[in-house]
Every structure is written in structure tokens, then in C-alpha cells.
Amino acid sequence: MNFLNKLFGKKKEVKDMAELNIGIILGSTREGRVSPQVGQWVKEIADKRGDANYTIIDIADYDLPLLGTAEAPGAQAWSEIVAKQDGFVFITQEYNHSITGALKNALDYLRVEWNNKAAGIVSYGSVGGARAAEHLRGILGELLVADVRVHPALSLFTDFENGEFKPKEVQTDSVNQMLDQVIPWSKALYTIR
């Protein structure tokens, strides 16, 4: 028995990449939001790759009240859907230089369900949502989620027209480059869960 098997016990069977589950998390619940458009666009790009099972997860579907303020009937379902994932792509918009309160609340509802998984971030805002992405990176680090370096940043000035999402072609390449990192990291982290 080698050192790692001795240290960690029996070696966990490695998943095929196509067996990986990657959740595309929509980070806004606000009426009139465009995150569903952005999430669907990411899913269409991802599905063409055939390297994982991609699922859109809309936090609005779970009706999570502020943590600690009321009973949360959707909390168990939220826990189960997040626990099923091997990695994530967070669709985050920048509100007041940060992520939405709804996304922060949804992240805070869970702990171990996030641990030892990989994530990519697709952000949007007036400066591509860069400040929201940086805040999200700090939160993910605390939850033991390893975020990848490539970060598609969508500008409200060049990737949207009159509130409608119309990404530039270069953004598709950026999403694929991000997923090129999320998939192997998700596979690697699966072995330590």
C-alpha cells in the first residue's frame, strides 16, 4: 500500500469527465434580470463540448429567506442540488461593486456541499463585473471552492444592447477556456471528497 492509500484509505474511483456534474448557478433573483440569458448561453457552449453534464441552477427557484430569519422550505432541495455537483460556473452580476445579496445568502446557506469542488466565474457589469468576481473569489475560497483563473467578463456596453444579451464572439472562446480549466480541476478535486 503506498503512502497516500495509507494516509487516506482506499483510493476513490475516478469519474470519467463525461460523468462530471457542473452546475451553472444564476446569481440573481431580481425581476428583469438577464442572468437566465447569460446562463443559457453558457450552457449552450458547454453542452457542445460533451465533457460533463451541465445543469442550470436558478437560486430563485429555492426561495431562500435571509439565513436565520425564517424557516426555509427550499433549503433541503438547495442542499441536495449543490451536493450533486462536482463543479460550478457562477453567473454573477455586479451590484454596488459586489455580488448580489441573494447569491451571498445562497452561498452562506451551505458549507460542506461546496467543499473541494472547482468553479468558474462569468460576470457582467459596467466594468465586466470584475469587482463582483473578485468578491466572489474570496467567498469561494472560504468555502473550499477552487476558482479557476480564466474569467469571462461581459460588458454592459459591448455585450448587451438595450437590455438584451448579445455577446461578442471572443466571449465564446473565453467561456471554453474557462471550462478547459473547470473540468480537469473538478475531476481532480472529486478524488479527495
C-alpha positions in Angstrom: 0.0 0.0 0.0 1.5 3.3 -1.0 1.8 6.3 1.3 -1.4 8.1 0.0 -3.5 5.0 0.4 -2.2 4.5 3.9 -2.9 8.2 4.7 -6.3 8.5 3.1 -7.5 4.9 2.9 -8.8 3.2 -0.2 -8.4 5.2 -3.3 -11.6 6.7 -4.6 -12.6 5.6 -8.1 -12.1 8.5 -10.6 -15.1 9.7 -12.6 -15.0 9.9 -16.3 -15.0 13.5 -17.4 -18.4 13.0 -19.1 -19.8 11.8 -15.7 -19.0 15.1 -14.0 -21.9 17.3 -13.0 -21.3 21.0 -13.4 -24.0 23.4 -12.1 -24.4 26.8 -13.8 -25.6 28.9 -10.9 -27.7 32.0 -11.7 -26.7 34.6 -9.1 -29.6 37.0 -9.2 -33.3 36.9 -8.3 -34.2 40.4 -9.3 -37.1 40.9 -11.6 -35.9 41.8 -15.1 -32.6 40.1 -14.6 -30.5 38.9 -17.6 -28.7 36.1 -15.8 -31.1 33.5 -17.3 -30.0 34.6 -20.8 -26.3 34.5 -19.8 -26.7 31.1 -18.1 -28.4 29.6 -21.2 -25.7 31.0 -23.4 -23.0 29.4 -21.2 -25.0 26.1 -21.2 -25.3 26.0 -25.0 -21.5 26.5 -25.3 -20.8 23.9 -22.6 -23.2 21.3 -24.0 -21.4 21.3 -27.3 -18.2 20.1 -25.5 -19.7 16.8 -24.4 -17.3 16.7 -21.4 -19.8 16.9 -18.5 -23.4 17.1 -17.5 -24.3 20.8 -17.3 -27.4 22.0 -15.4 -28.7 25.5 -14.9 -29.4 26.1 -11.2 -31.5 29.2 -10.5 -31.3 30.3 -6.9 -34.7 32.0 -7.4 -36.3 28.5 -7.6 -35.3 27.7 -4.0 -37.0 30.7 -2.2 -34.3 31.0 0.5 -35.2 33.7 3.1 -32.3 35.5 4.7 -30.3 33.0 6.6 -31.5 32.7 10.2 -34.7 34.8 9.8 -37.3 32.3 8.9 -37.9 28.6 8.1 -36.6 27.8 4.7 -38.7 25.1 2.9 -36.3 25.2 -0.1 -33.1 24.7 2.0 -33.1 20.9 1.7 -33.6 20.9 -2.0 -30.9 23.6 -2.3 -28.5 21.4 -0.3 -29.2 18.4 -2.5 -28.7 20.1 -5.8 -25.5 21.7 -4.7 -24.2 18.4 -3.2 -24.8 16.6 -6.5 -22.4 18.9 -8.4 -18.7 18.3 -9.0 -18.1 21.9 -10.0 -19.8 25.1 -10.8 -20.0 28.1 -13.2 -21.3 31.1 -11.3 -23.1 33.7 -13.3 -22.7 36.9 -11.3 -23.7 40.4 -11.9 -22.1 43.4 -10.2 -24.5 45.3 -7.9 -22.9 48.1 -5.9 -19.3 46.8 -6.5 -20.1 43.3 -5.3 -22.2 40.2 -5.8 -26.0 40.1 -5.2 -27.3 39.7 -1.7 -29.3 36.7 -2.9 -26.1 34.9 -4.1 -24.3 35.6 -0.9 -27.2 34.3 1.1 -27.4 31.1 -1.1 -23.7 30.5 -0.6 -24.0 31.0 3.2 -26.8 28.5 3.5 -24.4 25.6 2.9 -20.9 24.6 3.8 -19.8 21.0 3.2 -21.8 20.8 0.0 -19.4 23.4 -1.6 -16.2 21.9 -0.2 -13.5 20.5 -2.5 -15.1 21.5 -5.8 -14.0 23.7 -8.7 -15.7 26.8 -10.1 -15.5 29.2 -13.0 -17.0 32.7 -12.9 -18.8 34.5 -15.7 -19.5 38.1 -14.6 -21.1 41.1 -16.1 -21.5 44.8 -15.3 -20.2 48.2 -16.4 -16.6 47.1 -15.9 -17.4 43.4 -16.8 -18.5 42.6 -13.2 -14.8 42.4 -12.2 -15.3 43.7 -8.7 -18.2 41.2 -8.1 -16.0 38.4 -9.4 -13.2 39.4 -7.0 -15.5 39.4 -4.0 -16.9 36.0 -5.1 -13.4 34.6 -5.3 -12.8 35.4 -1.6 -16.1 33.8 -0.5 -15.5 30.7 -2.6 -12.0 30.3 -1.1 -13.5 30.3 2.4 -16.0 27.6 1.2 -13.1 25.5 -0.1 -14.1 26.0 -3.7 -11.1 26.3 -6.1 -11.9 29.0 -8.7 -10.1 28.9 -12.0 -8.1 31.8 -13.4 -9.9 32.3 -16.8 -12.8 34.6 -16.1 -15.2 35.7 -18.9 -16.2 39.3 -18.1 -19.1 40.7 -20.0 -19.5 44.4 -20.5 -22.9 46.1 -20.4 -21.6 48.4 -23.1 -20.4 45.9 -25.6 -22.1 42.6 -24.9 -25.6 43.9 -24.3 -28.0 46.0 -26.5 -31.0 47.7 -24.9 -31.0 45.2 -22.1 -30.7 42.2 -24.5 -27.7 39.9 -24.2 -25.6 39.9 -27.4 -22.1 38.7 -26.5 -19.1 39.3 -28.8 -17.7 36.2 -30.4 -14.5 36.4 -28.4 -16.6 35.7 -25.3 -17.4 32.2 -26.5 -13.6 31.5 -26.7 -13.3 32.8 -23.1 -16.1 30.5 -21.8 -14.4 27.5 -23.5 -11.0 28.4 -22.0 -12.6 28.7 -18.5 -14.3 25.3 -18.9 -10.9 23.9 -20.1 -9.8 24.6 -16.5 -13.0 23.9 -14.6 -13.4 20.3 -16.0 -9.9 18.9 -15.0 -10.0 20.7 -11.7 -13.4 19.3 -10.9 -12.2 15.8 -11.8 -9.1 16.2 -9.7 -11.0 17.5 -6.6 -13.5 14.7 -6.9 -10.8 12.3 -5.8 -10.4 14.0 -2.4 -14.1 14.2 -1.5 
